[in-house]
Amino acid sequence: MATFLSFRSFCLAQLGAYDAKVITRLIELGPGETSWPALAEELVREGHWPDGEPIPLFLDASEDARLQEHVQPQANDDLAQLRGRAIVALFLATGVTAAEGRAAALPHLILDRRHPALSIPAHGARDARTVSVPDFALPILRLWLDRRAALPIAGDLLFTLTELGKPITDASLGRIVRDALQAVGFEGDDMSPRVLRNTFCRRQLLAGVSRLDVAALLGLASLHTCDRIAATIDAQL
């Protein structure tokens, strides 16, 4: 029992260090007598993943374009609608995880320079990284920052549930993303921010960015996610 609990603690501690599939595979292999850190590194190097993985969900080019149009500001948007468009735009534009989006703070989003960008601080074993913000996301994000400052909203979190600065929840993020996906006609088993992260990944690969560079933009320790997304591109050629 002690060995199993130690192994479980090790796996949980690695969630920020390795792709989730590495952790999944570690759990499947069980504690055994192997050096767990060495096994994790071997899995990353050799790409030993569980068989039968589902095809990752993403927006195709036309759906991506429709969602980019959907997040543009509308004259009759109330505060919640404006915030929702800005949230979806940030995820679609930068490929951040739900946790990174929740933690994003005002100083991390710099739009008033030649190359607008979002900085993601180091967390866990992941290094800090900076992702450029494409043009389609700039109008709604700039408008959101202006509205947020005018209210004002307490604290420095980029997105909150209330004007008092209450952090936004996973449930709220999921609902906002799901509503936006449904608005552009996308339906899938997964309607979470992960779909937008996969879409970002695929858009970068289609633009000719190397898998290594895309993995770095996503903050991943392995190429597995990029390989899976790249396979969907190869299958269409």
Secondary structure, DSSP 8 states (H G I E B T S, - for coil): -HHHHHHHHHHHHTTTTS-HHHHHHHHHH-STTS-HHHHHHHHHHHT---SS--------HHHHHHHHHHTS--TT--HHHHHHHHHHHHHHHH---HHHHHH-BGGGEE-SSSS-EEEE--BTTB--EEEE--GGGHHHHHHHHHHHHHTT-SSSBSSBSSTT--B--HHHHHHHHHHHHHHTT---S--SHHHHHHHHHHHHHHTT--HHHHHHHHT-SSSHHHHHHHHHHHTT-
